[in-house]
Amino acid sequence: MRLKEGYVLRTICGETILSPEGLSKVDMSRIISLNDTAAFLWKSLQDKDFTAQDAVDLLTGEYDVDEQTAARDVDALVAKWQEIGLI
């Protein structure tokens, strides 16, 4: 898998968001809010080919979470990112 290029991770008013890169591409309906964990994964996986297991390994290495819980959360996140066109 690979994250879609052209999105920038930003923090605005305490919220971490993904927005299309460049002012000419700004479409407020395409701004995506990320929690801290999703933002961590985005930063870690950006510009890389990765598998779901790579994301699970990142989560278990960074957070106090077991592999089964991390795998379930990664599966849900990947499905959502695929649904909205980020992967």
URCORJO-V872265 format. One record per run of one state. SS is the DSSP state (H for helix, E for strand, L for the rest). FROM is the first residue (numbers start at 1). TO is the last residue. If there is no record, write none. Layout:
SS,FROM,TO
SS,FROM,TO
This chain:
L,1,1
E,2,2
L,3,6
E,7,12
L,13,14
E,15,20
L,21,22
H,23,25
L,26,27
H,28,30
L,31,31
E,32,34
L,35,35
H,36,45
L,46,48
E,49,49
L,50,51
H,52,62
L,63,66
H,67,83
L,84,87
